[in-house]
Amino acid sequence: SFAYFTIKDRLPQILTRVIDTLHRHKNEFFEEHGEKGVEAEKRAISFLSKLRNELQTDKPVTPLEDELPDAALWNQYLDCQRNLPNGNGEPSWFQSPWLYVECYMYRRIHAAIAQNPPIDNFDVFKEGKAQNFFESQEAVIALCTYFQELLKNIKDLDEKQLQDELFKLLQVSLWGNKCDLSFSAGEAVSQQSSPLQSLENLVPYILVNDMEKLWSLLVNAKRNRTERSNVRVDIILDNAGFELVSDLVLADFLLSSKLADEVYFHGKSIPWYVSDTTKHDFNWTLKQLGSANHMWMSRCGINWEGYLKKGVWVFCDHMFWTLPHGFSSMSEVAPDLYAELQKSNLLLFKGDLNYRKLTGDRRWEYSVPFHQALNKFHPAPLCSLRTLKSDTQVGLKPGQGEQIQASEPEWMISGKYGVVQFDAGL
């Protein structure tokens, strides 16, 4: 399965890159922290080398031994895995659910750094995320320019024109999800060309297209809102770099077109899946844009920092997003987060990992309804914007998946296909 290939090849490659990154920063650690920095780097590397060995030799998954706030929840989860009625007692790297061991590896990488002050705040994936952003400069400029031109006459657009623009920016945000560094094991992937030019050609690759449903939800929310009730959209972010910029443009459009009054962004509280967005990445991106020597890029960055100050944009992170649980257990494991999401009019879940967690990462029949696969996870109406990079997919028309499978065996993992998949909730 694709899971086997991921654990056997991709994850060890990612660990090797992390070890290499720490090696390369040895001098920097020495300059900043003296011998203590070098000692911490050595300890972290030995921890990660041991982790790589455990993974490659299919050792049992061990409880976390650190004092970080989520350790108890992880160890509880391991106990549940050990006691599964159909399990083999001792979960190991190759004899466990893929989602669990993959998340577990990133959590152990975090522990290797976090337990070794003074380098405990070092993000081993930061360089890759920055590189993705800089290599996507032309696409970022094209998108910011397009958007700033659009803003000049957004007040004059009629409903049909607004709908067209929303659909365009939803698609840019959808295909922005191709730039995923955990998928390429950290190899550079950037958006080189203008993302707007190729949208027409990509429409046939959207296997489920519920954009109309999003539009009617937002328009109805706007019509029905009262003085006291704001229309709120939440975006559960995926990758930093170009994808994040495409999400920010979409969020600005929602505000500027008055389809939403406030946007909440949910990022990761620790470095995760190589290129996932943390608070640092979010703020760094706005700073980079704001200080860019391109008029429209800097205009975007400055406006967006203004939205944060005004409180119409809010960035939040919660440790639940970096636990191994599927979202159907959120109301139990993180009732505070579930209650927060219930305040939203629309939840937009970006990317493949969020999709796997929405659907419990199971090998569903392709035609199982999305609503069913969500397994009672319904805090608010929700939509997944995702390019396919793992072998779980639901909500297709009967025979649709099998038909593609016949001509393209790799269709579920190539990132070539996408979905804009909506569920209205209860």
C-alpha positions as CSV (number, residue, x, y, z in Angstrom):
1,S,0.0,0.0,0.0
2,F,1.0,3.7,-0.2
3,A,1.2,3.6,3.6
4,Y,3.9,0.9,3.4
5,F,5.9,3.0,0.9
6,T,5.6,6.1,3.2
7,I,6.8,4.3,6.3
8,K,9.6,2.4,4.5
9,D,11.0,5.2,2.3
10,R,9.5,8.6,2.9
11,L,9.7,8.8,6.7
12,P,13.4,7.7,7.0
13,Q,14.2,10.3,4.3
14,I,12.5,13.0,6.3
15,L,14.4,11.9,9.4
16,T,17.7,11.9,7.5
17,R,17.0,15.5,6.3
18,V,16.2,16.6,9.9
19,I,19.5,15.1,11.2
20,D,21.4,16.8,8.3
21,T,19.7,20.1,9.1
22,L,20.9,19.9,12.7
23,H,24.4,19.1,11.6
24,R,24.5,22.1,9.2
25,H,23.4,24.4,12.0
26,K,26.1,23.2,14.4
27,N,28.2,26.4,14.1
28,E,25.2,28.6,14.5
29,F,24.3,26.8,17.7
30,F,27.9,27.2,18.9
31,E,27.9,31.0,18.1
32,E,24.6,31.5,19.9
33,H,24.9,29.2,22.9
34,G,28.6,28.1,23.1
35,E,29.4,24.4,24.0
36,K,25.9,24.0,25.5
37,G,24.4,24.5,22.0
38,V,26.7,21.9,20.5
39,E,26.0,19.4,23.2
40,A,22.3,19.9,22.7
41,E,22.7,19.3,19.0
42,K,24.6,16.1,19.6
43,R,21.9,14.8,22.0
44,A,19.1,15.7,19.6
45,I,20.9,13.9,16.7
46,S,21.5,10.8,18.8
47,F,17.8,10.8,19.8
48,L,16.7,11.1,16.1
49,S,19.2,8.4,14.9
50,K,17.8,6.0,17.4
51,L,14.3,6.9,16.2
52,R,15.3,6.2,12.6
53,N,16.7,2.9,13.6
54,E,13.5,1.9,15.5
55,L,11.4,2.8,12.5
56,Q,13.5,0.9,10.0
57,T,13.7,-2.2,12.1
58,D,10.0,-2.2,12.9
59,K,10.5,-1.9,16.7
60,P,7.5,-1.5,19.0
61,V,6.1,2.0,19.4
62,T,7.3,3.3,22.8
63,P,5.5,5.6,25.2
64,L,6.6,9.3,25.2
65,E,8.9,10.0,28.1
66,D,8.9,13.8,27.9
67,E,7.0,16.3,30.1
68,L,5.3,18.1,27.3
69,P,1.6,19.0,27.8
70,D,0.2,16.4,25.3
71,A,2.4,13.5,26.4
72,A,-0.3,11.9,28.6
73,L,-2.8,12.0,25.7
74,W,-0.3,10.3,23.3
75,N,0.4,7.6,25.9
76,Q,-3.3,7.0,26.4
77,Y,-3.7,6.6,22.7
78,L,-0.9,4.1,22.6
79,D,-2.7,2.1,25.4
80,C,-5.8,2.0,23.3
81,Q,-3.8,0.7,20.3
82,R,-2.4,-2.0,22.5
83,N,-5.8,-3.1,23.6
84,L,-7.5,-3.2,20.2
85,P,-9.6,-6.4,19.9
86,N,-8.1,-7.2,16.4
87,G,-4.6,-5.8,17.2
88,N,-1.5,-7.9,17.9
89,G,-0.9,-6.4,21.3
90,E,2.3,-4.4,20.7
91,P,1.9,-1.7,18.0
92,S,5.1,-1.4,15.9
93,W,6.1,0.9,13.0
94,F,4.9,-1.4,10.3
95,Q,2.0,-3.1,12.2
96,S,0.0,0.0,13.1
97,P,-2.4,2.4,11.5
98,W,-0.4,4.6,9.1
99,L,-1.9,7.9,10.4
100,Y,-0.9,7.0,14.0
101,V,2.8,6.2,13.3
102,E,3.3,9.0,10.9
103,C,1.9,11.6,13.5
104,Y,4.0,9.8,16.2
105,M,7.2,10.3,14.2
106,Y,6.6,14.1,13.9
107,R,5.8,14.2,17.6
108,R,9.1,12.4,18.4
109,I,11.0,14.8,16.2
110,H,9.5,17.6,18.2
111,A,10.5,15.9,21.5
112,A,14.1,15.5,20.3
113,I,14.4,19.3,20.0
114,A,12.1,20.4,22.8
115,Q,13.9,18.3,25.4
116,N,17.3,19.7,24.5
117,P,17.6,23.3,25.5
118,P,19.1,25.7,24.6
119,I,18.1,24.7,21.0
120,D,14.6,23.7,22.1
121,N,12.9,26.4,20.0
122,F,14.6,25.5,16.7
123,D,12.2,24.6,13.9
124,V,14.0,21.9,11.8
125,F,11.6,22.5,8.9
126,K,11.8,26.3,8.9
127,E,14.4,26.6,6.0
128,G,12.3,24.4,3.7
129,K,9.2,26.4,4.3
130,A,11.1,29.7,3.7
131,Q,12.6,28.2,0.5
132,N,9.1,27.2,-0.8
133,F,7.9,30.7,-0.2
134,F,10.8,32.4,-2.0
135,E,10.8,29.9,-4.9
136,S,7.1,30.6,-5.4
137,Q,7.7,34.4,-5.7
138,E,6.4,34.8,-9.2
139,A,3.2,33.0,-8.4
140,V,2.8,35.0,-5.2
141,I,3.3,38.3,-7.1
142,A,0.8,37.2,-9.8
143,L,-1.8,36.3,-7.2
144,C,-1.4,39.5,-5.1
145,T,-1.5,41.6,-8.2
146,Y,-4.6,39.9,-9.5
147,F,-6.3,40.3,-6.1
148,Q,-5.4,44.0,-5.6
149,E,-6.7,44.8,-9.1
150,L,-9.9,42.9,-8.2
151,L,-10.3,45.0,-4.9
152,K,-10.4,48.2,-6.9
153,N,-13.8,47.5,-8.3
154,I,-15.1,44.8,-5.9
155,K,-18.0,47.1,-4.8
156,D,-19.3,47.3,-8.4
157,L,-19.5,43.5,-8.9
158,D,-22.9,41.9,-9.1
159,E,-23.7,38.6,-7.5
160,K,-22.8,36.5,-10.5
161,Q,-19.4,38.2,-10.8
162,L,-18.7,37.8,-7.0
163,Q,-19.6,34.1,-7.3
164,D,-17.1,33.7,-10.2
165,E,-14.3,35.4,-8.2
166,L,-15.0,33.3,-5.2
167,F,-14.9,30.1,-7.3
168,K,-11.6,31.2,-8.9
169,L,-9.9,31.9,-5.5
170,L,-11.3,28.6,-4.0
171,Q,-9.6,26.8,-6.9
172,V,-6.3,28.7,-6.4
173,S,-6.5,27.7,-2.7
174,L,-7.3,24.1,-3.7
175,W,-4.4,23.7,-6.2
176,G,-2.1,25.6,-3.8
177,N,-2.3,22.4,-1.8
178,K,0.0,20.6,-4.3
179,C,3.0,22.4,-2.7
180,D,3.4,19.9,0.2
181,L,6.9,19.2,1.5
182,S,6.0,16.1,3.6
183,F,4.7,14.5,0.4
184,S,8.0,15.1,-1.4
185,A,10.0,14.1,1.7
186,G,11.2,17.7,1.9
187,E,12.3,18.0,-1.7
188,A,11.6,21.5,-3.0
189,V,8.1,21.9,-4.5
190,S,7.0,25.4,-5.4
191,Q,4.4,27.1,-7.4
192,Q,6.3,28.5,-10.3
193,S,3.8,29.9,-12.7
194,S,0.7,32.1,-12.2
195,P,-1.9,29.9,-10.6
196,L,-4.7,31.7,-12.3
197,Q,-3.8,30.9,-15.9
198,S,-4.3,27.1,-15.6
199,L,-7.6,27.0,-13.6
200,E,-9.8,26.3,-16.7
201,N,-7.7,23.3,-17.6
202,L,-7.8,21.9,-14.1
203,V,-11.6,21.9,-13.7
204,P,-11.9,18.3,-15.0
205,Y,-9.6,17.1,-12.2
206,I,-12.0,18.3,-9.5
207,L,-13.7,15.0,-8.7
208,V,-16.3,16.5,-6.3
209,N,-17.1,20.1,-6.8
210,D,-19.4,21.6,-4.2
211,M,-18.5,25.2,-4.8
212,E,-22.2,26.1,-5.5
213,K,-23.1,24.8,-2.1
214,L,-20.5,27.0,-0.4
215,W,-21.7,30.0,-2.3
216,S,-25.4,29.6,-1.3
217,L,-24.3,29.0,2.4
218,L,-22.3,32.2,2.5
219,V,-24.9,34.3,0.6
220,N,-27.7,33.0,3.0
221,A,-25.6,33.7,6.1
222,K,-25.0,37.2,4.8
223,R,-28.7,37.8,4.2
224,N,-29.7,36.4,7.5
225,R,-27.2,38.1,9.7
226,T,-28.3,40.5,12.4
227,E,-26.5,43.4,14.1
228,R,-25.3,41.0,16.8
229,S,-24.3,38.0,14.7
230,N,-21.2,38.1,12.6
231,V,-20.6,35.7,9.7
232,R,-17.5,33.7,10.7
233,V,-15.4,31.5,8.5
234,D,-12.7,29.2,10.0
235,I,-9.8,28.0,7.8
236,I,-8.0,25.0,9.2
237,L,-4.6,25.5,7.5
238,D,-2.3,23.1,5.9
239,N,1.1,24.1,4.3
240,A,3.0,27.3,4.7
241,G,4.6,28.9,1.6
242,F,2.5,29.5,-1.5
243,E,-0.5,27.5,-0.2
244,L,-0.8,29.8,2.8
245,V,-0.7,32.9,0.6
246,S,-3.5,31.5,-1.5
247,D,-5.5,30.9,1.7
248,L,-4.9,34.4,2.9
249,V,-6.1,35.9,-0.4
250,L,-9.2,33.8,-0.2
251,A,-9.8,35.0,3.4
252,D,-9.3,38.6,2.4
253,F,-11.8,38.2,-0.5
254,L,-14.4,36.8,1.9
255,L,-14.0,40.0,4.1
256,S,-13.8,42.4,1.2
257,S,-16.9,41.0,-0.6
258,K,-18.7,41.1,2.8
259,L,-19.4,37.3,2.5
260,A,-17.7,37.0,6.0
261,D,-17.1,39.5,8.8
262,E,-14.3,37.6,10.5
263,V,-11.9,34.8,9.6
264,Y,-10.2,32.4,12.1
265,F,-7.1,30.6,11.0
266,H,-6.1,27.4,12.8
267,G,-2.5,26.4,12.6
268,K,-0.2,23.9,14.3
269,S,1.3,24.5,17.7
270,I,4.5,22.6,16.9
271,P,6.5,22.0,13.6
272,W,4.5,19.3,11.8
273,Y,4.5,17.3,8.6
274,V,7.5,19.2,7.3
275,S,5.6,22.2,5.8
276,D,2.5,22.7,8.0
277,T,1.9,26.3,9.1
278,T,2.8,27.3,12.7
279,K,2.1,30.7,14.3
280,H,5.7,31.7,13.5
281,D,5.2,30.8,9.8
282,F,2.0,32.8,9.7
283,N,3.5,35.9,11.1
284,W,6.7,35.5,9.1
285,T,4.7,35.3,5.9
286,L,2.8,38.5,6.6
287,K,6.2,40.3,7.4
288,Q,7.8,39.0,4.2
289,L,4.9,40.2,2.2
290,G,4.6,43.5,4.0
291,S,8.3,44.3,3.4
292,A,8.5,43.0,-0.2
293,N,9.7,45.5,-2.7
294,H,6.7,44.8,-4.9
295,M,3.8,47.2,-4.5
296,W,0.9,44.7,-4.5
297,M,2.7,42.1,-2.4
298,S,3.5,44.6,0.3
299,R,-0.1,46.1,0.1
300,C,-1.4,42.6,0.9
301,G,1.0,42.0,3.8
302,I,0.3,45.4,5.3
303,N,-3.5,45.0,5.0
304,W,-3.4,41.5,6.5
305,E,-1.3,42.7,9.5
306,G,-4.0,45.3,9.9
307,Y,-6.8,42.7,10.0
308,L,-4.9,40.9,12.8
309,K,-4.6,44.1,14.8
310,K,-8.3,44.9,14.3
311,G,-9.3,41.4,15.3
312,V,-11.2,40.5,12.1
313,W,-8.5,37.9,11.5
314,V,-7.5,35.7,14.3
315,F,-4.8,33.1,14.4
316,C,-5.2,30.2,16.8
317,D,-3.4,26.9,17.4
318,H,-4.5,24.0,19.6
319,M,-2.6,20.9,20.5
320,F,-5.5,18.7,19.2
321,W,-4.4,19.4,15.6
322,T,-1.1,17.6,16.3
323,L,-2.5,14.6,18.1
324,P,-3.0,11.3,16.2
325,H,-6.8,11.3,16.7
326,G,-9.3,11.4,13.9
327,F,-11.6,14.4,14.1
328,S,-14.6,12.3,15.1
329,S,-13.1,12.1,18.6
330,M,-12.6,15.9,18.9
331,S,-15.7,16.5,21.0
332,E,-14.4,14.0,23.6
333,V,-10.6,14.8,23.5
334,A,-10.8,18.5,22.9
335,P,-14.3,19.7,23.8
336,D,-13.0,23.4,24.1
337,L,-11.9,23.3,20.4
338,Y,-15.1,21.6,19.3
339,A,-17.1,24.3,21.1
340,E,-15.0,27.0,19.4
341,L,-15.6,25.5,15.9
342,Q,-19.4,25.4,16.6
343,K,-19.4,29.2,16.6
344,S,-18.4,29.2,12.9
345,N,-20.7,29.5,9.9
346,L,-18.3,27.5,7.7
347,L,-15.2,25.4,8.3
348,L,-12.7,25.1,5.5
349,F,-10.3,22.2,6.0
350,K,-7.2,22.5,3.8
351,G,-5.2,19.5,2.6
352,D,-4.7,15.8,2.7
353,L,-3.9,15.2,6.4
354,N,-7.1,17.1,7.4
355,Y,-9.0,14.9,5.0
356,R,-7.5,11.7,6.4
357,K,-8.5,12.9,9.9
358,L,-12.0,13.9,8.8
359,T,-12.7,10.5,7.3
360,G,-10.8,8.4,9.9
361,D,-8.2,7.5,7.3
362,R,-10.0,4.4,6.3
363,R,-10.0,2.5,3.1
364,W,-13.6,3.4,2.3
365,E,-15.6,2.4,-0.8
366,Y,-15.3,5.4,-3.1
367,S,-19.1,6.0,-3.1
368,V,-19.6,6.1,0.6
369,P,-21.2,9.5,1.4
370,F,-18.9,12.1,2.9
371,H,-21.4,12.7,5.7
372,Q,-21.2,9.1,6.7
373,A,-17.4,9.0,6.7
374,L,-17.3,12.0,9.0
375,N,-18.6,9.7,11.7
376,K,-20.7,12.3,13.6
377,F,-18.1,15.1,13.3
378,H,-20.4,18.1,12.7
379,P,-19.5,21.2,14.7
380,A,-20.6,23.4,11.8
381,P,-21.1,23.2,8.0
382,L,-17.7,22.1,6.6
383,C,-15.8,21.8,3.4
384,S,-12.6,20.0,2.5
385,L,-10.3,21.6,-0.1
386,R,-7.8,18.9,-0.9
387,T,-5.6,17.5,-3.6
388,L,-5.4,13.7,-3.3
389,K,-2.1,12.4,-1.9
390,S,-3.2,9.4,0.1
391,D,-5.5,6.5,-0.6
392,T,-8.7,7.4,1.1
393,Q,-11.5,9.1,-0.9
394,V,-15.3,9.1,-0.4
395,G,-18.3,10.8,-1.8
396,L,-17.7,9.9,-5.5
397,K,-20.4,8.9,-7.9
398,P,-20.8,5.1,-8.4
399,G,-18.1,3.8,-10.7
400,Q,-16.2,7.2,-10.8
401,G,-13.2,6.0,-8.8
402,E,-13.0,2.6,-10.5
403,Q,-13.1,4.3,-13.9
404,I,-10.1,6.5,-13.1
405,Q,-8.3,3.6,-11.4
406,A,-8.5,1.6,-14.6
407,S,-6.5,4.2,-16.6
408,E,-4.5,5.8,-13.8
409,P,-3.5,3.4,-11.0
410,E,-1.7,6.3,-9.1
411,W,-4.7,8.7,-9.2
412,M,-5.2,8.8,-5.4
413,I,-1.6,9.7,-4.5
414,S,-0.3,11.9,-7.4
415,G,-1.8,15.2,-6.3
416,K,-3.3,15.6,-9.8
417,Y,-6.9,15.3,-8.6
418,G,-8.7,17.4,-6.1
419,V,-12.0,17.8,-4.3
420,V,-14.1,20.7,-2.9
421,Q,-16.3,18.5,-0.8
422,F,-19.0,20.0,1.4
423,D,-21.1,18.7,4.2
424,A,-23.9,20.8,5.7
425,G,-23.8,19.0,9.0
426,L,-26.9,17.9,10.9
